[in-house]
Amino acid sequence: MMDGELGAFLRSRREALRPEQVGLPTNGRRRTPGLRRAELAILAQVSVEYLTRLEQGRDTHPSPGILAALAEALRLDDADRRHLQQLASVEHRRELCAGGRPVVSRTVRPQVRTLLEALRDRPAYLLNRLGDVLAWNEPFDRLARPLGLLDDERPNLVWFLFADERAPEHFPDWADLADQQVADLHRLRGGDPATDAFAERLGRTVGEPFRSRWQRRPVAVQPSGVGWLRHPAVGPLRLSYETLELPDDQQRLVVQQPADAESATALDRLLGRRPGGLRSVAS
């Protein structure tokens, strides 16, 4: 839950950092592969008692200087540093907004629907922060419906990816995609109890494949990239994607396009277009 999330995030990064990465010896028995609290306390120049309070959620108001020292000692990358700052901000504001709960957006603005419809030759879809597929265009329907992604009345990409036995067969890079979806859940949760409830239900349903990723607390995401898809109608597809964040709506618009000539031809067939109707992003 969000209560104590700041401390849990710090602990996850401490346990993921190997002693040799910070110049410490690795001899001796360790209950966990990562740094001990005492070792991190020395590196960050804080007391072990204070670090213990932070990790246990008994102190949720670290100063900017303490956060910077911990981030440096933990060798956090830019994405982790931003997330740490966000968690600290959420904790600081908790007393000011205790009565308010962020609502998961499921409303699609007309302007966004118009944009989806205007993308007539590229699969495109809209997600909220839980991974609910709120809206999509006709090319995405042709692409995703044979996979089973749109079978449910309220389709959810994260749930399909982890809970549907067809997903690993459709996505050859399933593990990377799973990591990215969990990272998005963590990055966008922002004090939202609905995200934690969703994660708890999914963890109970699928177990370790989701739980292990959720407990690692990944937050680094790729707004663009290339992935493979085994499509039952047209075979292998290599698709690039671009993600447009809609922060006011807490939604993401994802647009896909073929990443090579073979995928462009296959997507043409799937969409019922003449060969060469789609151009790949590769030159």
MARKE-457266 format. One record per residue: residue in one letter; y, x, z of N, C-alpha, C, O, CB in turn. Coordinates in steps of 0.02 Angstrom, whole numbers, padded with zeros to 5 digits, always signed. Each point is the difference from the previous one (the first is absolute). Glycine has a CB too. Example, Ala and Ser with C-alpha at 12.3 -4.5 7.8 and 13.67 -1.06 7.14 Angstrom:
<sites>
a-00284+00660+00390+00059-00045+00000+00060+00045+00000-00001+00052+00033-00058-00147+00029 s+00112+00077-00098+00059+00042+00003+00055-00039+00037+00055+00025+00008-00087+00034-00116 
</sites>
This chain:
<sites>
m-00059+00042+00000+00059-00042+00000+00063+00044+00000-00004+00060+00014-00059-00151+00047 m+00121+00060-00077+00061+00041-00005+00019+00029+00067+00028+00055+00003+00010-00126-00098 d-00051+00036+00151+00012+00029+00065-00041+00064+00006-00061-00002-00006+00085-00112+00057 g+00010+00170-00040-00035+00063+00005-00015+00033-00066-00034+00052-00002-00013-00095+00104 e+00072+00016-00157-00016+00028-00066+00031+00069-00008-00029+00044-00033+00021-00159-00014 l+00066+00126+00075+00032+00066-00004-00046+00053+00030-00012+00052-00031+00126-00105+00036 g-00139+00039+00054-00045+00048+00033-00065+00009-00037-00026+00055-00005+00078-00085+00112 a-00079-00026-00133-00063+00004-00037+00008+00041-00064-00045+00037-00019+00012-00148+00066 f+00091+00104-00079+00013+00039-00061+00004+00074+00017-00028+00042-00036+00089-00140-00015 l-00026+00116+00104+00005+00070+00020-00070+00028+00015-00016+00056-00019+00132-00076+00065 r-00155-00018-00010-00067+00024+00017-00043+00009-00062-00038+00048-00005+00046-00106+00115 s-00002+00011-00158-00040+00007-00062+00017+00063-00037-00044+00032-00029+00038-00156+00021 r+00071+00143+00007+00020+00060-00035-00019+00063+00040-00015+00052-00030+00109-00116-00024 r-00093+00060+00119-00022+00057+00041-00074+00013-00011-00021+00058-00007+00109-00084+00092 e-00128-00027-00086-00072+00009-00007-00020+00021-00071-00055+00025-00011+00040-00110+00100 a+00060+00074-00137-00015+00020-00069+00022+00071-00016-00017+00027-00052+00029-00146+00020 l+00026+00150+00078+00026+00068-00013-00047+00051+00031-00011+00000+00061+00130-00044-00062 r-00146+00087-00040-00047+00051+00024+00037+00058+00032+00055+00018-00022-00137-00051-00068 p+00053+00063+00141+00034+00055+00035+00020+00057-00047+00055+00028+00007-00119-00057+00094 e+00021+00046-00148+00016+00056-00044+00060-00014-00045+00031+00047-00026-00151-00016+00028 q+00137-00095-00012+00058-00017-00041+00065+00020+00034+00052+00008-00033-00117-00102-00017 v+00064+00101+00116+00060+00019+00037-00008+00068+00033+00038+00018+00044-00013-00140-00024 g-00074+00160-00043-00009+00068+00024-00034+00007+00067+00008+00052+00033+00091-00027-00096 l-00136-00076+00085-00035+00003+00063-00074+00018-00011-00027-00017-00052+00107-00068+00101 p-00111+00118-00001-00071+00016-00007-00043-00062+00003+00019-00049+00032+00002+00161+00018 t-00079-00110-00082-00045-00058-00003-00061+00009+00045-00044-00043+00000+00083+00021-00116 n-00043+00077+00154-00058+00011+00042+00001-00047+00060+00053-00025+00020-00057+00145-00057 g-00054-00132+00065-00006-00045+00056-00018-00070-00021+00013-00020-00057+00069+00089+00118 r-00113-00107-00015-00021-00069-00015+00060-00047+00001+00045+00006+00042-00158+00018+00008 r+00113-00070-00097+00053-00050-00006-00032-00069-00006-00047-00009-00039+00126+00093-00015 r-00053-00130+00092-00025-00069-00006+00022-00033-00064-00034-00045-00025+00034+00037+00148 t+00056+00030-00149+00024-00024-00065+00017+00060-00043+00016+00053+00027+00029-00161+00024 p-00047+00100-00117+00015+00057-00044+00073+00020-00002+00017+00054-00024-00114-00088-00042 g+00141-00010+00090+00071+00013-00006+00029+00040+00058-00037+00030+00039+00045-00134-00104 l+00058+00103+00070+00034+00035+00054-00010-00037+00066-00005-00061+00002+00090+00104-00084 r-00086-00004+00135+00002-00029+00067+00073-00019+00016+00047+00026-00030-00148+00043+00067 r+00108-00116+00011+00068-00020+00019+00040+00061+00025+00059+00007-00016-00102-00122+00046 a+00011+00156+00008+00036+00057+00028+00025+00047-00055+00054+00028+00005-00124-00036+00098 e+00030+00015-00156+00020+00043-00055+00060-00028-00037+00047+00036-00016-00165+00002+00005 l+00117-00104-00002+00057-00031-00033+00062+00002+00044+00055+00011-00024-00133-00085-00039 a+00068+00065+00128+00057+00002+00046+00035+00068-00002+00061+00004+00001-00119-00088+00073 i+00019+00137-00077+00029+00067-00004+00037+00009-00066+00056+00026+00000-00148+00019+00073 l+00061-00067-00128+00032+00008-00066+00066-00039-00005+00048+00023-00030-00161-00007-00020 a+00114-00076+00080+00059-00043-00004+00049+00012+00058+00055-00027+00001-00124-00058-00059 q+00048+00127+00106+00042+00016+00058+00017-00063+00040+00058-00011+00018-00010+00110-00080 v-00100-00139+00075+00006-00057+00045-00055+00006+00052-00046+00040-00008+00096-00115-00083 s-00046+00038+00145-00051+00003+00051-00062-00039-00022+00005-00048-00039+00083+00061+00129 v-00145+00007-00064-00062-00036-00014+00005-00071+00027-00024-00048-00030-00043+00155+00032 e+00099-00114+00058+00006-00066+00030+00041-00047-00044-00017-00058-00008+00008+00111+00122 y+00063-00026-00143+00042-00043-00043-00037-00018-00064+00003-00057-00022+00100+00111+00070 l-00138-00007-00078-00039-00014-00060-00054-00051+00015-00013-00044-00042+00036+00160+00000 t-00054-00112+00100-00051-00049+00019+00031-00070+00004-00030-00048-00023-00033+00136+00086 r+00122-00093-00033+00033-00065+00005+00016-00028-00069-00008-00060-00012+00056+00093+00122 l-00025+00010-00155+00015-00022-00069-00063-00027-00034+00000-00055-00027+00092+00140+00020 e-00146-00046+00010-00061-00019-00036-00031-00063+00030-00033-00039-00035+00013+00159+00007 q+00029-00131+00093-00029-00059+00032+00046-00060-00002-00016-00053+00027-00047+00129+00047 g+00120-00068-00106+00047-00057-00007+00038-00016+00063+00029-00054+00005-00105+00010-00089 r+00078+00090+00132+00037-00012+00062+00072+00024-00005+00041-00015+00043-00147+00026+00019 d+00121+00026-00115+00069+00019-00015+00011-00012-00074-00034+00030-00042+00038+00058+00136 t+00042-00132-00111+00011-00018-00071+00070+00016-00023+00023-00026-00052-00107-00064+00065 h+00120+00132+00024+00069+00016-00018+00012+00075-00005+00044+00026+00035-00008-00132+00020 p-00074+00142-00095+00013+00071-00008+00067+00012-00035+00020-00039-00042-00144+00061+00038 s+00157+00032+00023+00064+00016-00031-00012+00026-00071-00055+00021-00016+00105+00005+00128 p+00002-00027-00154-00007+00029-00068-00023+00072+00002-00037+00022-00043+00126-00098+00004 g-00066+00114+00089-00020+00070+00006-00074+00007+00014-00033+00044-00029+00147-00017+00069 i-00141-00070+00004-00071+00002+00014-00040-00019-00062-00051+00032-00015+00073-00061+00136 l+00000-00023-00156-00036-00020-00061+00000+00056-00051-00051+00013-00032+00084-00131+00052 a+00023+00152-00028+00004+00055-00049-00046+00057+00021-00033+00030-00043+00151-00061+00016 a-00121+00046+00092-00043+00054+00023-00074-00018-00010-00039+00042-00021+00126-00009+00106 l-00105-00095-00072-00070-00021-00010-00018+00000-00074-00054+00022-00019+00061-00092+00123 a+00039+00046-00145-00013+00000-00072-00010+00070-00027-00044+00012-00041+00112-00116+00031 e-00028+00151+00034-00007+00069-00022-00065+00030+00026-00035+00034-00038+00160-00022+00037 a-00141-00024+00063-00061+00028+00029-00063-00028-00033-00050+00035-00007+00110-00020+00115 l-00057-00078-00128-00057-00033-00032-00004+00013-00075-00046-00024-00033+00053-00063+00122 r+00041+00123-00116+00002+00016-00071+00001-00064-00043-00034-00004-00051-00027+00111+00074 l+00100-00156-00001+00002-00064-00036+00033+00007-00068+00048+00037-00007-00045-00097+00117 d-00031+00025-00159+00033+00000-00065+00056-00052+00000+00012-00033+00050-00120+00069-00107 d+00142-00043+00001+00059-00044-00003-00018-00072+00015+00036-00035+00035+00015+00112-00118 a-00108-00100+00055-00020-00070+00011-00015-00013+00073+00020-00051+00027-00066+00047-00143 d+00011+00051+00149-00015-00008+00071+00063+00002+00042+00006-00037+00049-00118+00089-00068 r+00159-00009+00001+00063+00003+00038+00039-00065-00005+00028-00023+00049-00024+00147-00069 r-00002-00152-00040+00035-00064-00008-00034-00055+00041+00033-00041+00032+00004+00075-00147 h-00103-00033+00115-00037-00052+00038+00010+00010+00075+00009-00049+00036-00094+00042-00129 l+00085+00069+00116+00013+00013+00071+00068-00026+00020+00008-00030+00053-00082+00131-00058 q+00124-00089-00037+00068-00024+00015+00002-00076+00000+00034-00030+00041+00013+00134-00093 q-00084-00135+00006-00002-00074-00002-00031-00027+00063+00025-00049+00029-00032+00052-00154 l-00048+00026+00147-00033-00023+00061+00046+00008+00061+00004-00045+00042-00115+00075-00091 a+00146+00026+00052+00046+00010+00056+00056-00052-00002+00021-00025+00052-00047+00148-00053 s+00051-00139-00059+00053-00050-00006-00025-00069+00021+00036-00037+00034+00015+00103-00127 v-00113-00083+00074-00029-00064+00020-00005-00004+00076+00017-00052+00029-00081+00046-00137 e+00041+00060+00140-00007+00000+00072+00068-00008+00034+00006-00036+00049-00108+00108-00060 h+00153-00037-00015+00067-00004+00030+00029-00070-00005+00038-00021+00043-00021+00142-00071 r-00034-00156-00026+00029-00067-00011-00041-00055+00031+00019-00059-00003+00029+00101-00102 r-00105-00025+00136-00046-00052+00023+00034-00048+00049-00008-00061-00005-00086+00140-00011 e+00133-00051+00063+00032-00044+00049+00053-00045-00032+00012-00055+00024-00033+00142+00064 l+00052-00063-00142+00053-00038-00032-00025-00058-00042+00036-00048-00012+00032+00151+00013 c-00130-00097-00025-00025-00051-00046-00068-00026+00021-00042-00016-00042+00107+00069-00050 a-00076-00055+00159-00066-00020+00024-00018-00070-00021-00059-00016-00009+00074+00092+00105 g+00036-00120-00105-00016-00068-00018-00012-00010-00074-00025-00053-00020+00091+00018+00115 g-00049+00084-00135-00008-00007-00072-00063+00032-00026-00017+00055+00022+00139-00058-00032 r-00157-00030-00035-00060+00027-00030+00008+00000-00075+00014-00052-00029-00085+00012+00126 p+00062+00097-00130+00006+00001-00073-00052-00044-00032-00058+00000+00020+00104+00115-00014 v-00026-00153-00055-00044-00047-00034-00026+00032-00065+00039+00030-00037+00023-00129+00086 v-00127+00093-00060-00028+00027-00062+00023-00044-00058-00012-00061+00000-00089+00108+00062 s+00133-00017-00110+00028-00037-00056-00055-00022-00048-00040+00040-00023+00147+00023+00035 r-00108-00128-00028-00045-00027-00051+00037-00041-00052-00030-00035-00040-00062+00034+00125 t+00159+00005-00082+00042-00035-00048+00021+00046-00055+00022+00056+00012+00019-00133+00079 v-00048+00054-00153+00019+00041-00058+00065-00027-00029+00005-00059-00018-00126+00085-00007 r+00171+00016+00023+00064-00022-00028-00006-00014-00075-00038+00033-00035+00098+00035+00123 p-00022-00118-00112-00003-00017-00072+00016+00060-00045-00029+00007-00053+00062-00124+00083 q+00013+00160-00007+00018+00058-00041-00060+00048-00008-00009+00031-00053+00128-00042+00092 v-00159+00016+00013-00059+00043-00004-00053-00031-00045-00032+00036-00039+00055+00007+00155 r-00031-00108-00113-00047-00034-00045+00022+00010-00073-00042+00012-00044+00015-00098+00133 t+00091+00081-00101+00025+00010-00068-00015+00071-00024-00018+00010-00058+00109-00094+00079 l-00082+00132+00023-00015+00069-00017-00074+00009-00017-00017+00034-00048+00111+00004+00121 l-00138-00068-00033-00072+00004-00014-00016-00030-00068-00039+00029-00039+00016-00036+00162 e+00052-00050-00138-00014-00033-00064+00027+00040-00059-00027-00003-00055+00030-00107+00114 a+00051+00148-00047+00029+00039-00054-00044+00060-00018+00005+00026-00056+00109-00061+00094 l-00156+00056+00008-00046+00055-00014-00062-00028-00034-00053-00009+00031+00095+00075+00070 r-00036-00080-00165-00052-00037-00036-00058+00042-00023-00054-00026-00014+00142-00051-00022 d-00078+00143+00031-00053+00042-00027-00024+00052+00050-00036+00046-00018+00083-00064-00095 r-00027+00010+00176-00022+00047+00053-00024-00041+00060+00035-00046+00022+00047+00135-00062 p-00141-00073+00067-00021-00033+00062+00050+00015+00056+00019+00057+00010-00140-00049-00046 a+00141-00060+00072+00047+00009+00055-00015-00052+00054-00020-00056-00015+00108+00101-00063 y-00078-00025+00140-00014-00045+00055+00045+00016+00059+00029+00055+00004-00148-00067-00042 l+00125-00036+00084+00045+00005+00057-00040-00002+00065-00042-00044+00009+00135-00010-00075 l-00080+00101+00111-00035+00004+00065+00050-00006+00057+00057+00022-00006-00146+00050-00045 n+00067-00103+00106+00039+00006+00062-00029+00056+00042-00045+00035-00023+00075-00159+00021 r-00006+00132+00063-00021+00060+00037-00071-00005+00027-00028+00051+00022+00146-00035+00009 l-00149-00075-00033-00070-00006+00018-00047+00010-00059-00061+00000+00009+00095-00077+00081 g-00006+00086-00150-00042+00006-00059-00017-00066-00032-00042-00002-00046-00004+00104+00095 d+00076-00158-00027-00010-00064-00034+00028+00005-00070+00057+00023-00010-00051-00086+00120 v-00045+00041-00159+00024-00002-00069+00036-00066-00009-00032-00052-00008-00063+00126-00036 l+00161-00072+00045+00041-00061+00001+00011-00030-00068+00004-00061-00007+00052+00106+00107 a-00051-00003-00151+00013-00024-00068-00022+00054-00049-00004+00059+00018+00102-00131+00021 w-00112+00051-00100-00021+00047-00051+00011-00030-00069+00010-00061-00007-00096+00111+00085 n+00085-00008-00129+00010-00024-00067-00067-00009-00036-00053+00016+00028+00165+00040-00032 e-00110-00081-00057-00061-00015-00038-00041+00063-00014-00061-00003+00007+00120-00094-00058 p-00029+00154+00031-00041+00060-00010-00038+00021+00063-00057+00021-00004+00139+00014-00081 f-00051-00042+00143-00036+00018+00062-00056-00050+00014-00053+00020+00025+00157+00034+00021 d-00093-00117-00062-00052-00050+00009-00062+00018-00041-00056-00003+00024+00143-00085-00002 r-00076+00108-00085-00056+00019-00043-00034+00064+00024-00060+00009-00008+00119-00063-00087 l-00019+00098+00126-00028+00062+00024-00038-00010+00065-00056+00026+00008+00150+00035-00062 a-00066-00099+00101-00027-00003+00068-00050-00056+00013-00043+00007+00043+00149+00041-00008 r-00100-00104-00073-00045-00056+00015-00074+00017-00011-00041-00020+00041+00134-00057-00073 p-00112+00113-00021-00070+00018-00008-00026+00046+00056-00061+00004+00010+00077-00017-00132 l+00029+00047+00157-00021+00043+00055-00018-00039+00062-00037+00024+00043+00109+00065-00089 g-00046-00150+00052-00009-00041+00060+00059+00003+00047-00001-00032+00052-00120+00051-00063 l+00172+00020-00006+00057+00008+00045+00037-00065+00011+00029-00011+00053-00018+00128-00092 l-00011-00161-00011+00038-00063+00005-00044-00060+00016+00021-00057-00009+00061+00104-00072 d-00142-00034+00106-00045-00055+00016+00026-00044+00057-00007-00061-00002-00088+00132-00037 d+00125-00040+00090+00023-00038+00058+00064-00038-00016+00038+00019-00044-00091+00066+00119 e+00063-00138-00037+00061-00040-00009+00062+00041+00016+00052-00007-00032-00116-00097+00061 r+00058+00148+00021+00055+00046+00018-00027+00071-00005-00020+00029+00051+00076-00115+00025 p-00058+00115-00136-00030+00066-00008+00038+00054+00038+00061-00002+00007-00101-00034-00119 n+00002+00084+00137+00029+00056+00037-00033+00064-00025-00061+00007+00003+00086-00079+00099 l+00015+00119-00126-00027+00061-00030-00036+00043+00052-00053+00027-00015+00145-00030-00068 v-00064+00010+00142-00032+00042+00052-00066-00030+00021-00050+00036+00005+00163+00001+00035 w-00115-00102-00028-00062-00033+00021-00054+00007-00054-00058+00014+00015+00124-00095+00056 f-00046+00070-00134-00048+00006-00055-00027+00071-00003-00060+00010-00010+00120-00100-00053 l-00017+00138+00070-00019+00070-00008-00052+00020+00053-00048+00036-00016+00161-00011-00032 f-00104-00048+00110-00045+00020+00053-00059-00047+00011-00055+00022+00017+00152+00032+00036 a-00087-00119-00064-00051-00049+00020-00043-00025-00058-00053-00029+00013+00129-00004+00077 d-00055+00044-00152-00039-00025-00056-00045+00056-00027+00024+00053-00018+00068-00136-00012 e-00156+00070+00027-00048+00052-00020+00008+00021-00072-00026+00052-00020-00053-00098+00103 r+00116+00007-00123+00011+00019-00070+00054+00054-00008+00003+00034-00051-00037-00150+00019 a+00077+00123+00083+00059+00043-00008-00019+00073-00014+00029+00029-00046+00032-00105+00123 p-00107+00108-00041-00016+00070-00015-00028+00010-00071+00010+00053-00029-00032-00036+00150 e-00011-00068-00147-00026+00006-00068+00057-00003-00052-00001+00034-00050-00107-00086+00088 h+00157+00010-00024+00056-00007-00046+00048+00060+00002+00030+00017-00050-00040-00141+00063 f+00017+00155+00047+00050+00053+00008-00035+00066+00014-00020+00012+00057+00104-00096-00013 p-00092+00127-00094-00033+00065+00011+00035+00043+00052-00033+00039+00035-00006-00045-00152 d+00105+00000+00123+00036+00038+00051+00015-00044+00061+00055+00000+00027-00004+00071-00118 w-00103-00109+00111+00007-00048+00054+00028+00032+00064+00044-00029+00031-00139-00036-00080 a+00070+00122+00068+00020+00032+00063+00075+00015+00000+00034-00012+00050-00148+00061-00038 d+00140-00023-00067+00072+00014-00004+00041-00064+00003+00052-00003+00033-00076+00106-00100 l+00000-00154+00031+00035-00064+00000+00000-00031+00070+00050-00028+00022-00081+00011-00142 a-00026+00022+00155-00004-00026+00068+00048+00036+00046+00034-00032+00040-00154+00003-00059 d+00125+00096+00013+00047+00038+00041+00072-00024-00013+00039-00008+00047-00116+00107-00049 q+00094-00110-00061+00068-00021-00016+00017-00069+00028+00055-00010+00024-00062+00080-00128 q-00041-00116+00100+00014-00067+00025+00009+00000+00076+00044-00035+00026-00111-00012-00121 v+00027+00086+00131+00008+00005+00072+00066+00034+00017+00034-00020+00048-00159+00024-00033 a+00144+00046-00054+00064+00033+00011+00058-00050-00009+00047+00001+00039-00096+00108-00078 d+00044-00152-00011+00052-00050-00010+00003-00048+00060+00055-00018+00022-00071+00027-00146 l-00041-00030+00150-00001-00045+00058+00037+00033+00058+00041-00033+00033-00150-00017-00070 h+00094+00113+00051+00033+00034+00056+00074+00011-00013+00041-00011+00044-00149+00067-00019 r+00125-00036-00085+00069+00016-00016+00045-00061+00004+00058+00005+00020-00098+00086-00094 l+00014-00150+00057+00041-00059-00006-00005-00047+00060+00032-00052+00002-00046+00062-00123 r-00026+00009+00171-00014-00047+00055+00062-00016+00040+00011-00058+00017-00126+00101-00011 g+00157+00007+00010+00066-00012+00030+00003-00046+00059+00044-00043+00003-00003+00064-00113 g-00087-00016+00157+00001-00042+00059-00028-00069-00011+00011-00045+00041+00086+00107-00006 d-00134-00071-00088-00026-00066-00019-00069-00012+00030-00047+00035-00018+00113-00030-00089 p-00073-00054+00154-00066-00013+00028-00049-00029-00050-00060+00005+00009+00116-00024+00099 a-00031-00011-00163-00045-00028-00050-00040+00056-00034-00058-00010-00018+00138-00086-00001 t-00048+00154+00009-00036+00056-00030-00056+00023+00045-00055+00015-00024+00158+00020-00037 d-00090-00030+00126-00051+00021+00047-00057-00051+00004-00058+00020+00005+00145+00042+00060 a-00070-00126-00067-00052-00052+00002-00043+00003-00063-00061-00007+00003+00136-00065+00067 f-00042+00083-00127-00037+00008-00064-00047+00060+00004-00058-00005-00020+00154-00047-00043 a-00071+00109+00087-00041+00060+00006-00058-00011+00047-00055+00025-00012+00155+00045-00012 e-00088-00106+00078-00055-00013+00048-00054-00043-00032-00060+00014+00010+00142-00006+00084 r-00063-00060-00131-00049-00042-00034-00040+00039-00051-00061-00006-00005+00135-00094+00023 l-00038+00141-00057-00034+00039-00052-00046+00052+00031-00055+00012-00025+00153-00029-00051 g-00077+00048+00131-00042+00048+00034-00064-00032+00027-00054+00029-00004+00155+00036+00034 r-00095-00126-00003-00060-00035+00025-00046-00018-00057-00061+00000+00008+00127-00046+00087 t-00038+00032-00154-00040-00022-00056-00037+00057-00034-00059-00006-00015+00140-00087-00002 v-00046+00148+00004-00031+00054-00040-00017+00062+00041-00038+00042-00024+00102-00084-00072 g-00037+00049+00156-00019+00055+00043+00031+00067-00019+00059+00004-00016-00163-00065+00035 e+00062+00113-00017+00023+00069-00004+00041+00018-00062+00050+00035+00007-00150-00008+00058 p+00082-00050-00126+00040+00020-00058+00074-00015+00008+00042+00037-00024-00142-00057-00045 f+00116-00036+00103+00071-00015+00012+00024+00031+00065+00054+00030+00002-00067-00137-00066 r-00025+00099+00117+00022+00023+00066+00018+00074+00002+00050+00019+00028-00121-00107+00022 s+00028+00129-00081+00013+00072+00001+00066+00017-00034+00037+00044+00023-00161-00023-00022 r+00139-00055-00056+00064+00011-00035+00058-00026+00042+00051+00034+00005-00110-00041-00115 w+00052-00051+00138+00054-00030+00040+00017+00044+00060+00058+00009+00017-00094-00124-00053 q-00015+00143+00069+00012+00042+00059+00031+00067-00018+00033+00030+00042-00129-00086+00012 r+00087+00079-00116+00032+00062-00020+00075-00010-00011+00038+00049-00001-00145-00012-00052 r+00129-00099+00045+00070-00018-00009+00033+00037-00058+00051+00033+00010-00047-00056+00111 p-00032+00018-00181+00034+00031-00058+00063-00039-00017+00003-00061+00010-00113+00103-00054 v+00160-00007+00020+00062-00035-00020+00027+00025-00067+00043-00033-00029-00016+00016+00150 a-00052+00074-00145+00025+00026-00064-00030-00041-00057-00061-00008-00004+00074+00123+00053 v+00030-00140-00093-00023-00041-00056+00027+00028-00065+00048+00038-00001-00054-00140+00075 q-00026+00082-00128+00021+00020-00067+00028-00061-00037-00039-00044-00018-00048+00137+00016 p+00152-00097-00009+00028-00058-00036-00020-00003-00073+00008-00051-00033+00086+00055+00112 s-00120+00052-00105-00023+00001-00069-00061+00045-00004-00010+00043+00043+00127-00065-00088 g-00156+00012-00007-00060+00041-00008-00045-00028-00054+00021-00042-00039-00014+00074+00159 v-00068-00008-00123-00049-00020-00049-00066-00012+00034-00021+00038+00044+00080+00028-00135 g-00093-00120+00072-00065-00016+00029-00049-00025-00052+00020-00022-00054+00036-00005+00161 w-00120+00032-00090-00053-00023-00044-00024-00069+00020+00000-00018+00059-00034+00136-00079 l+00015-00157-00030-00028-00067+00011-00059-00010-00047+00006+00012-00060+00107-00057+00096 r-00170+00024-00008-00057-00020-00042+00004-00076-00011-00014-00038+00046-00059+00135-00003 h+00093-00117-00102+00010-00071-00012-00063-00030-00032-00027+00028-00048+00151-00010+00034 p-00148-00075+00039-00062-00028-00027+00005-00023-00072-00051-00008-00033+00025-00027+00148 a+00087+00023-00140+00008-00025-00068+00012+00055-00051-00024-00004-00057+00068-00101+00105 v-00006+00157-00029+00019+00051-00050-00018+00071+00020+00017+00047-00036+00075-00123+00004 g-00125+00084+00088-00022+00066+00020+00053+00039+00038+00046-00030+00028-00121+00030-00126 p+00071+00067+00098+00046+00042+00040+00073-00006-00024+00014+00000-00060-00109+00079+00081 l+00139-00084+00027+00072-00001-00014+00033+00051+00046-00014+00003+00060+00011-00126-00094 r+00047+00162+00005+00041+00046+00039+00071-00027-00001+00034+00001-00052-00109+00101+00024 l+00098-00125+00085+00064-00036+00004+00048+00037+00045-00017+00020+00056-00042-00129-00076 s+00120+00117-00003+00053+00025+00042+00034-00059+00034-00004-00057-00024+00021+00159-00050 y+00018-00089+00129+00035-00053+00035+00067+00025+00025+00008+00059+00017-00117-00112+00016 e+00157+00008-00030+00065+00013+00030+00014-00055+00050-00012-00059-00014+00055+00118-00090 t-00017-00042+00162+00013-00048+00053+00075-00006+00012+00034+00049+00011-00146-00023+00042 l+00136-00087-00056+00070-00015+00014+00004-00035+00068-00026-00055+00008+00054+00047-00132 e+00005+00041+00172+00008-00029+00066+00056-00052-00001+00054+00011-00027-00095+00095+00080 l+00027-00164-00022+00051-00053+00009+00011-00007+00075-00027-00045+00031-00007-00016-00139 p+00075+00106+00137+00005+00003+00074+00025-00064+00032-00022-00017+00055+00042+00137-00068 d+00025-00155-00019+00026-00062+00030-00055-00053+00006+00002-00041+00045+00111+00067-00092 d-00161-00025+00000-00055-00048+00002-00061+00028+00035-00048-00037+00012+00091-00011-00118 q-00042+00113+00123-00058+00034+00028-00060-00009-00047-00056-00016+00021+00099-00002+00097 q-00030+00029-00182-00051-00008-00052+00002+00060-00047+00048+00038-00001-00039-00163+00009 r-00063+00132-00047-00006+00054-00049-00023-00029-00066-00047-00039-00003+00021+00123+00094 l+00061-00065-00145-00020-00019-00067-00035+00060-00032+00029+00054-00005+00068-00136-00005 v-00158+00072-00012-00040+00053-00029-00011-00015-00074-00023-00055-00018-00035+00078+00129 v+00074+00025-00154-00009-00007-00072-00049+00053-00024+00006+00058+00017+00112-00105-00031 q-00167+00025-00026-00051+00046-00025+00007+00007-00075+00024-00045-00035-00102+00013+00128 q+00056+00090-00119-00002+00011-00071-00053+00052-00016-00018+00041+00043+00141-00070-00054 p-00148+00029-00051-00054+00047-00017+00025+00072+00003+00056+00015-00020-00109-00103-00052 a+00009+00132+00096+00018+00070+00008-00025+00044-00057+00016+00059-00002-00017-00077+00124 d-00039-00011-00167-00023+00039-00058-00015-00048-00057+00000-00061+00009-00048+00151+00066 a+00036-00063-00134-00008-00041-00060-00062-00045+00005+00002-00057-00022+00054+00146-00045 e-00110-00063+00095-00061-00040+00006+00012-00061+00045-00024-00055-00015-00047+00158-00003 s+00106-00092+00073+00015-00056+00045+00048-00050-00032-00006-00060+00012-00011+00136+00085 a+00064-00051-00137+00045-00045-00036-00039-00046-00047+00014-00059-00005+00079+00144+00014 t-00141-00056-00045-00041-00040-00046-00041-00051+00038-00004-00058-00021-00001+00154-00058 a-00025-00075+00135-00041-00047+00039+00043-00056+00030-00022-00057+00002-00057+00151+00024 l+00139-00077-00003+00044-00051+00029+00024-00048-00054+00009-00059+00013+00026+00139+00077 d-00023-00054-00151+00016-00044-00056-00054-00053-00010+00014-00059-00008+00049+00154-00047 r-00126-00073+00056-00055-00047-00009-00002-00051+00056-00010-00060-00012-00056+00149-00048 l+00076-00066+00121-00003-00046+00057+00055-00052-00003-00010-00058+00018-00039+00150+00050 l+00109-00072-00092+00057-00046-00002+00003-00039-00066+00045-00040-00010+00016+00118+00085 g-00109-00065-00120-00001-00036-00063+00055+00019-00047+00024-00041-00038-00076-00051+00098 r+00072+00156-00057+00054+00023-00044-00028+00043-00056-00056+00025+00004+00137-00028+00093 r-00041+00011-00148-00022+00041-00056-00005+00073+00024+00037+00020+00044+00017-00098-00127 p-00100+00117+00054-00006+00070+00019+00066+00037-00009+00035-00009-00050-00156+00007+00017 g+00138+00041+00082+00064+00037-00002+00057-00040+00028+00057+00023-00001-00099+00038-00097 g+00029-00122+00122+00054-00040+00028+00028+00030+00063+00058-00009+00016-00110-00090-00065 l+00009+00135+00086+00022+00035+00060+00001+00074-00013-00046+00027-00030+00000-00118+00101 r+00097+00124-00048+00004+00073-00005-00014+00030+00069+00023-00024+00051+00062+00017-00146 s-00124+00061+00094-00015+00033+00062+00061+00039+00024+00045+00014-00039-00166-00007+00008 v+00121+00010+00096+00056+00038+00027-00005+00073-00019+00049+00037+00005-00040-00118+00088 a-00069+00103-00114-00009+00069-00021+00028+00008-00070-00008-00044-00042-00094+00057+00114 s+00134+00044-00085+00029+00013-00066-00054+00025-00048+00014+00013-00058+00098+00012+00109 
</sites>
